[in-house]
Amino acid sequence: MRVYSEQKELIRAVCNCCGKNMPVENGFLREECIHVEHDFGFFGSRDGHSHRFDLCEDCYRKMIESFSIPPEEWERKELL
């Protein structure tokens, strides 16, 4: 979950899974996290709903360890 100031600057980020406060400095996250925004379409139980959440790196690792099929992974040559 991200909290922004009236000037649209990030002031707080919290892992939606464990509740850990992720450090924010000058409007930017100071550690890696996973940010998800998804709009559900048709033919499901969440039609027309949108979800947004953040996971710290530890919770993301635990989540993907529970997958039957692991996510695709590759190393990037350039980091922007």
C-alpha positions as a printed Julia matrix, in Angstrom:
80×3 Matrix{Float64}:
   0.0     0.0     0.0
   1.36    3.39   -0.96
   0.45    6.71    0.62
   1.05    9.95   -1.27
   1.09   13.59   -0.17
  -1.24   16.17   -1.69
   1.67   17.04   -4.01
   1.65   13.4    -5.23
   4.96   12.58   -3.52
   5.34    9.1    -2.04
   5.47    9.42    1.75
   4.83    5.86    2.94
   4.89    2.3     1.59
   3.7    -0.77    3.5
   3.78   -4.43    2.5
   0.18   -5.59    2.17
   1.17   -9.1     3.3
   3.31   -8.69    6.43
   2.73   -5.0     7.22
   6.41   -4.08    7.05
   7.09   -0.37    6.5
   9.37   -0.01    3.51
  11.77    2.93    3.73
  10.94    6.02    1.67
  13.4     8.86    1.14
  12.71   12.03   -0.86
   9.63   10.45   -2.43
  11.37    7.24   -3.57
  11.43    3.71   -2.17
  14.83    2.81   -0.71
  14.45   -0.95   -1.14
  12.97   -3.25   -3.74
   9.3    -4.18   -3.62
   6.67   -5.58   -5.98
   3.86   -3.21   -6.97
   0.78   -4.75   -8.58
  -2.19   -2.99  -10.19
  -4.77   -5.13  -11.94
  -8.17   -4.43  -13.5
 -10.36   -7.53  -13.63
 -12.28   -7.96  -16.85
 -15.13  -10.31  -17.63
 -15.96  -13.95  -16.86
 -14.7   -13.99  -13.27
 -15.95  -13.34   -9.78
 -14.24   -9.92   -9.65
 -15.66   -8.44  -12.88
 -15.21   -4.67  -12.96
 -13.04   -4.54   -9.84
  -9.48   -3.24   -9.57
  -6.79   -4.26   -7.09
  -3.55   -2.52   -6.13
  -0.99   -3.78   -3.6
   2.7    -3.88   -2.68
   4.78   -6.78   -1.4
   8.2    -6.56    0.22
  10.9    -8.72   -1.32
  10.64  -11.37    1.44
   6.87  -11.8     0.98
   7.27  -11.94   -2.79
   9.91  -14.68   -2.43
   7.6   -16.69   -0.12
   4.71  -16.26   -2.54
   6.6   -17.51   -5.62
   8.03  -20.44   -3.65
   4.44  -21.68   -3.3
   3.81  -21.63   -7.08
   3.41  -24.96   -8.88
   5.13  -23.42  -11.88
   7.77  -20.82  -11.03
   7.66  -17.42  -12.75
   9.89  -16.89  -15.75
  13.16  -15.3   -14.71
  16.03  -13.72  -16.64
  18.9   -11.41  -15.91
  18.74   -7.91  -17.31
  21.84   -6.39  -18.82
  20.84   -2.78  -18.12
  19.1    -1.39  -15.08
  17.29    1.88  -15.57
